[in-house]
Every structure is written in structure tokens, then in C-alpha cells.
Amino acid sequence: MTIDFALSDAVRVPAPIYRPVRRTFGALDLGTNNCRLLIARPGGPAGEFTVIDAFSRVVRLGEGLGQTGRLSDAAMDRAVLALSICADKLERRGVSLTRNVATEACRRAANGREFVDRVFEVTGIALDVISPGEEARLAVLGCASLIDPDGPPALIFDIGGGSTELILVDAATAAIRAWVSVPWGVVSLAETVPYDPPATERAAVYAEMRVRVAAHLDGFAATIAPLAPDVLQLLGTSGTITTLASIALGLSTYDRRRVDGCSVTAAAMGDISAMLASRSPAERAAVPGIGTDRADLVVAGCAILEAIIARWPTETVRVADRGIREGVLRVLMARQARR
């Protein structure tokens, strides 16, 4: 016997419902001075994300690198300990995709490759030692949303531990027009010009720091002169400028929500830098937002910042508490979205 089913009588199998999976992404930035991690999920406006976990620790990986050309055992031990904490966070948060970048210290060190291998063996984290150009690109991707698109070209600067990246960016498109990596960061400058002189000599030593940095800015200033007007919008990203912004805002404890995206006058930055440079390490450590971790390095950061502002004068500086990690996250999430 043959039974015929009309279409209306057939058993209907519901079509599968496809729901987007909210994957979790990680971005780790191991610099000359700090180890930083962000864990986030896509959310909010296009290209934005929600941070669900973060970690930051001063590890001073590049300590002594300028004198020996190698990462010291103590510095590597500090970094591996911090990276072990990061590995635990990545596992507990169920991170599905991560990128872990290392910058100047690992680029310069003769034993940088050995350190990278040790990190993978101990923590399972595969460090990607990126070029200065890639570092600049990621920094721009991380903080370009803070540029005024109707303003003049922007000079983004990232004061790191071993180097400082300067990037000229088109305001409307955020396209990079020129960039340079200056071989002075807070660690490299502080180790070359140690800053713990007698009170009567502090002004002279601080001036020497600024002169050393300024000498490396002249070439880049000449390069970008045909590409940019006399006035640029300055956007800074680093522990130095966020710390100084926190002091300028009068915060007793650091508050990222108030610092990120704020504007501080160049005059205020100069006054705070002069105040810190005039004090002893113990006096600097007592300033809210400095502490013992930053007391011996913050003056070098101030010297770099003041040299930049002197070369490209401006009334205000925009402050970004974001950078390479945020750039990494945006790249990972954009690639996943395309797939």
C-alpha cells in the first residue's frame, strides 16, 4: 500500500537557529617595563568591546639591558611570574583567541629568543616579538578613536620603557603618514642618566635628559614638516602621561574612567614635571599616583614628554589610557567577524 503525504501533512523539521557565539579574546603586551593583559568580548558600537578582566604589573624586563645587552636572570624571573598569572587568567576566562606581543626589550636582547622559549615552556604563552612599525600601528589602532577627526593631523606618542614611538596620523582617516621609534624610554633614559643627584644638581641633570631626547626628535620633525601644519593635536599614551594626568586632575587614587580621553594643558604638564624633577625619590614616591614603583622612572618620562611638547608646541595634550592591547583586540575581533 502506498501512502501519499501532502506537503501540509509532512513532518516539518525546524530550521536550525544560528546564534552568534560571544567569543572571548585576550591581548597581552610585554614591554620593557610593564606586563599588561586585557581580556574582552565584542560589544557596544562597531569595533568596541567590553573588558571582563585585566592585569598590569611592573616587571622591568629591560633592567640593565643597556649595559649588558642581555635580559638579566632576575628580570626574566619577574616577567615569567607575571606571565604565569596572565596564563591562569586566560585559562579561567575561557579565552578562545589571544595574541601576546613583546616589544623593545625582547627585540634588543641577545638572549631574547631564549627568553621567549622559556616563557612558552613554563607558561604556554607564545610571545610574538613585533617590529617597531607593528608596535606603532597597534598603538594607533588602540587609541585613534580619541583623535578629533575635524582637527589638524595628530601626533600620537607612546612613551615606553625602552623606546618612544611617534606617529603622525591623518585626523579624518587615522591613516599613518609617518612614524619613528626613538631609542629613549623611561628605563633606557633613567639608566643612562641616573636621576638621584643632590638637590642643587637636579635641574642640570633633568636638562641633560631633555637634551638627549630632543636630539632624536629633530630628524622626525624635519620629515613631517611638509606633511603637517605648524600646530598638531597631541595624543599621548603611556604610564607617564596617564600618571601626570591623574595628578593634574587631583585624584587621590587612579581612576581610568576620568583619565582616559581627558585633556590636560601643556602648561600643567610642564608644572607637574618640574615639581617631580625637583624632588628626591622618597618625595616623589609620596605623591599620589607615583608610589615606589614609579618614583625612580617618572622623571625620565617627564623629560621625554617635555621634549616632545617643546618640539611640537600645543595648548593641550589628549591623554589615552589605551594602546597596543586595545589595538590587538580590535584586530582579532575584526578578523573573527570577517570569518
C-alpha positions as CSV (number, residue, x, y, z in Angstrom):
1,M,0.0,0.0,0.0
2,T,1.3,3.4,-0.9
3,I,0.6,6.4,1.3
4,D,1.0,9.8,-0.2
5,F,1.6,12.8,2.0
6,A,0.6,16.2,1.0
7,L,3.2,18.9,1.8
8,S,0.9,20.2,4.6
9,D,0.9,16.7,6.2
10,A,4.6,16.2,6.1
11,V,6.6,16.3,9.3
12,R,8.3,19.7,9.4
13,V,11.8,19.8,10.8
14,P,12.5,23.3,12.2
15,A,15.4,25.1,10.6
16,P,18.4,25.4,12.8
17,I,18.8,28.6,14.7
18,Y,22.2,30.1,14.4
19,R,23.2,32.4,17.2
20,P,26.5,34.3,17.2
21,V,28.9,32.9,19.8
22,R,30.3,35.6,22.1
23,R,33.9,34.6,22.0
24,T,36.4,35.9,24.5
25,F,39.6,37.5,23.3
26,G,42.9,38.2,25.0
27,A,45.7,40.8,24.3
28,L,49.0,40.7,26.2
29,D,51.7,43.4,25.9
30,L,55.1,42.6,27.5
31,G,57.1,45.8,27.3
32,T,60.5,46.9,28.7
33,N,58.9,48.0,32.0
34,N,55.4,46.5,32.2
35,C,53.4,43.4,31.6
36,R,49.8,44.1,30.7
37,L,46.8,41.9,29.8
38,L,43.3,42.7,28.7
39,I,40.5,40.1,28.3
40,A,37.4,41.2,26.5
41,R,34.3,40.3,24.5
42,P,32.8,42.2,21.5
43,G,30.1,44.5,22.5
44,G,28.8,48.0,22.1
45,P,29.3,50.2,19.0
46,A,31.1,48.6,16.0
47,G,34.7,47.9,16.8
48,E,34.2,48.3,20.5
49,F,34.4,45.7,23.3
50,T,33.7,45.0,26.9
51,V,36.7,44.3,29.2
52,I,36.0,41.4,31.5
53,D,39.4,41.1,33.1
54,A,42.7,43.0,33.2
55,F,46.2,42.7,34.7
56,S,49.1,45.0,35.0
57,R,52.4,44.6,36.7
58,V,55.8,46.4,36.7
59,V,58.4,43.8,35.8
60,R,61.3,45.9,34.5
61,L,62.3,43.3,31.9
62,G,64.8,45.7,30.4
63,E,66.6,46.5,33.6
64,G,70.3,46.6,32.9
65,L,69.8,45.8,29.2
66,G,71.6,49.0,28.1
67,Q,74.7,48.0,29.9
68,T,74.9,44.2,29.2
69,G,72.8,43.8,26.0
70,R,71.1,40.9,27.7
71,L,68.0,40.3,29.9
72,S,69.1,39.6,33.4
73,D,68.0,36.4,35.3
74,A,66.2,38.5,37.9
75,A,64.3,40.5,35.3
76,M,63.3,37.3,33.4
77,D,62.1,35.7,36.6
78,R,59.9,38.7,37.4
79,A,58.4,38.6,33.9
80,V,57.8,34.8,33.9
81,L,56.0,35.1,37.3
82,A,53.7,37.9,35.9
83,L,53.1,35.9,32.7
84,S,52.1,32.8,34.7
85,I,49.4,34.9,36.3
86,C,48.3,36.0,32.8
87,A,48.2,32.4,31.6
88,D,46.0,31.5,34.6
89,K,43.6,34.3,33.8
90,L,43.4,33.4,30.1
91,E,42.5,29.8,31.0
92,R,40.0,30.7,33.7
93,R,38.2,33.2,31.4
94,G,38.0,30.6,28.6
95,V,39.8,32.8,26.1
96,S,39.3,31.4,22.6
97,L,41.8,33.6,20.8
98,T,44.7,35.7,22.0
99,R,47.8,37.5,20.8
100,N,50.7,38.1,23.0
101,V,53.2,40.7,21.9
102,A,56.6,41.6,23.2
103,T,58.4,44.8,22.3
104,E,61.7,46.7,22.7
105,A,63.4,44.6,25.4
106,C,62.9,41.3,23.6
107,R,63.9,42.9,20.3
108,R,67.2,44.2,21.6
109,A,68.3,41.5,24.0
110,A,70.9,39.0,22.7
111,N,69.0,36.3,24.7
112,G,65.6,37.5,23.7
113,R,64.9,34.3,21.8
114,E,65.9,32.1,24.7
115,F,63.6,34.1,27.0
116,V,60.7,33.7,24.6
117,D,61.3,29.9,24.5
118,R,61.4,29.8,28.3
119,V,58.1,31.7,28.6
120,F,56.4,29.2,26.3
121,E,57.8,26.2,28.2
122,V,56.8,27.5,31.6
123,T,53.5,29.3,30.9
124,G,52.3,28.1,27.5
125,I,52.2,31.7,26.3
126,A,53.7,32.2,22.8
127,L,55.2,35.6,22.7
128,D,55.3,37.4,19.3
129,V,58.2,39.8,19.2
130,I,56.9,42.6,17.0
131,S,58.7,45.2,15.0
132,P,58.7,49.0,15.9
133,G,56.4,49.5,12.9
134,E,53.9,47.0,14.1
135,E,54.1,48.5,17.5
136,A,53.2,51.9,16.1
137,R,50.4,50.5,14.0
138,L,48.8,48.7,17.0
139,A,49.1,51.8,19.2
140,V,47.2,53.9,16.6
141,L,44.5,51.3,16.3
142,G,44.1,51.3,20.1
143,C,43.7,55.0,20.6
144,A,42.7,56.5,17.2
145,S,39.1,57.0,18.4
146,L,40.3,59.8,20.7
147,I,41.5,61.9,17.7
148,D,39.4,64.9,16.8
149,P,38.5,64.0,13.1
150,D,37.9,67.7,12.3
151,G,41.2,68.8,13.7
152,P,44.7,69.1,12.3
153,P,46.9,66.0,11.9
154,A,47.6,64.1,15.2
155,L,50.9,63.2,16.7
156,I,50.4,60.1,18.7
157,F,53.3,59.3,21.1
158,D,53.8,56.2,23.2
159,I,56.5,56.6,25.9
160,G,57.6,53.1,26.6
161,G,60.3,51.6,28.8
162,G,63.0,51.1,26.1
163,S,61.8,53.4,23.3
164,T,59.2,56.1,22.4
165,E,57.1,55.7,19.3
166,L,56.0,58.9,17.5
167,I,53.3,58.5,14.8
168,L,51.9,61.2,12.6
169,V,48.2,60.3,11.8
170,D,45.7,61.9,9.4
171,A,42.9,63.1,11.6
172,A,40.0,62.2,9.4
173,T,41.1,58.7,8.4
174,A,43.5,57.7,11.2
175,A,45.9,56.7,8.4
176,I,49.6,56.7,9.4
177,R,51.6,59.2,7.4
178,A,55.0,58.9,9.1
179,W,56.4,57.3,12.3
180,V,59.7,56.9,14.1
181,S,60.9,54.9,17.1
182,V,63.2,57.0,19.3
183,P,65.6,54.9,21.4
184,W,64.7,56.5,24.7
185,G,62.2,55.2,27.1
186,V,61.8,55.6,30.8
187,V,64.1,52.7,31.6
188,S,66.8,53.3,29.0
189,L,66.9,57.0,29.8
190,A,66.9,56.6,33.5
191,E,69.7,54.0,33.3
192,T,71.8,56.3,31.0
193,V,71.3,59.4,33.1
194,P,70.6,58.2,36.6
195,Y,68.3,60.6,38.4
196,D,69.2,60.8,42.1
197,P,71.5,63.8,42.2
198,P,71.9,66.3,45.1
199,A,69.1,68.9,45.1
200,T,71.4,71.6,43.7
201,E,72.2,69.5,40.6
202,R,68.7,68.2,39.8
203,A,67.9,71.0,37.3
204,A,71.1,70.4,35.3
205,V,70.6,66.6,35.2
206,Y,67.0,67.0,34.2
207,A,68.0,69.4,31.4
208,E,70.6,66.9,30.2
209,M,67.8,64.3,29.9
210,R,65.7,66.6,27.8
211,V,68.6,67.5,25.5
212,R,69.3,63.8,24.9
213,V,65.8,63.1,23.8
214,A,65.4,66.4,21.8
215,A,68.4,65.4,19.7
216,H,66.5,62.4,18.4
217,L,63.4,64.4,17.6
218,D,65.0,66.8,15.1
219,G,65.1,64.4,12.2
220,F,61.5,63.3,12.6
221,A,60.4,67.0,12.9
222,A,62.1,67.7,9.5
223,T,60.5,64.6,8.0
224,I,56.9,65.6,8.9
225,A,57.3,69.3,8.3
226,P,56.0,69.1,4.7
227,L,53.1,66.8,5.8
228,A,51.7,68.8,8.7
229,P,50.9,72.4,9.7
230,D,52.7,74.2,12.5
231,V,50.0,73.1,15.0
232,L,49.3,69.4,15.7
233,Q,46.9,67.7,18.1
234,L,49.0,65.7,20.5
235,L,47.7,62.4,21.9
236,G,49.8,60.6,24.4
237,T,49.6,57.0,25.6
238,S,51.8,55.6,28.4
239,G,52.1,55.2,32.1
240,T,53.9,58.5,32.2
241,I,51.2,60.7,30.7
242,T,48.3,58.9,32.4
243,T,50.1,59.3,35.8
244,L,50.7,63.0,35.2
245,A,47.1,63.4,34.1
246,S,45.9,61.8,37.3
247,I,48.0,64.3,39.3
248,A,46.6,67.2,37.2
249,L,43.1,66.0,37.9
250,G,43.8,65.9,41.6
251,L,42.9,62.2,42.0
252,S,43.9,60.6,45.3
253,T,43.7,57.2,43.6
254,Y,44.0,56.4,39.9
255,D,40.7,56.3,38.0
256,R,40.9,55.2,34.4
257,R,37.4,56.4,33.6
258,R,38.4,60.0,34.4
259,V,41.9,59.8,32.9
260,D,41.2,58.1,29.6
261,G,40.2,60.7,27.0
262,C,40.8,63.7,29.2
263,S,42.8,66.8,28.1
264,V,45.5,68.5,30.1
265,T,47.1,71.8,29.3
266,A,50.7,71.7,28.3
267,A,51.4,74.2,31.0
268,A,50.1,71.9,33.7
269,M,52.1,69.0,32.3
270,G,55.2,71.2,32.5
271,D,54.5,72.4,36.0
272,I,53.9,68.8,37.3
273,S,57.1,67.6,35.5
274,A,59.1,70.4,37.1
275,M,57.7,69.6,40.5
276,L,58.6,65.9,40.2
277,A,62.1,66.6,38.9
278,S,62.8,68.9,41.8
279,R,62.1,66.2,44.4
280,S,64.0,63.3,45.8
281,P,62.9,59.7,45.1
282,A,61.3,59.4,48.5
283,E,59.4,62.7,48.0
284,R,58.2,61.6,44.5
285,A,57.0,58.3,45.9
286,A,54.8,60.2,48.4
287,V,52.9,61.9,45.5
288,P,49.5,60.3,44.9
289,G,49.7,58.1,41.8
290,I,53.5,57.7,41.9
291,G,54.5,55.3,44.6
292,T,57.7,53.4,44.9
293,D,57.2,51.6,41.6
294,R,57.4,54.8,39.5
295,A,59.4,57.1,41.7
296,D,62.8,56.3,40.0
297,L,61.5,56.3,36.4
298,V,58.8,59.0,36.3
299,V,61.4,61.9,35.9
300,A,62.8,60.3,32.7
301,G,59.2,60.0,31.4
302,C,58.6,63.7,32.2
303,A,61.8,64.6,30.3
304,I,60.7,62.7,27.2
305,L,57.2,64.3,27.4
306,E,58.6,67.8,27.8
307,A,60.9,67.3,24.9
308,I,58.0,66.3,22.7
309,I,55.9,69.2,23.7
310,A,58.8,71.7,23.3
311,R,59.3,70.3,19.7
312,W,55.6,70.5,18.8
313,P,54.1,73.2,21.0
314,T,50.4,72.9,21.8
315,E,48.0,74.3,24.3
316,T,46.6,70.9,25.4
317,V,47.5,67.2,25.3
318,R,44.9,64.5,25.0
319,V,45.5,61.5,27.2
320,A,44.8,57.9,26.3
321,D,44.8,55.0,28.8
322,R,44.7,52.6,25.9
323,G,47.2,51.5,23.3
324,I,48.7,48.3,22.0
325,R,46.4,45.9,23.8
326,E,43.3,47.6,22.6
327,G,44.8,47.6,19.0
328,V,45.4,43.9,19.3
329,L,41.9,43.2,20.4
330,R,40.4,45.2,17.6
331,V,42.4,43.3,15.0
332,L,41.5,39.9,16.5
333,M,37.8,40.8,16.7
334,A,37.7,42.3,13.2
335,R,39.3,39.1,11.7
336,Q,36.8,36.9,13.6
337,A,33.9,39.0,12.4
338,R,35.0,38.6,8.7
339,R,35.2,34.9,9.1
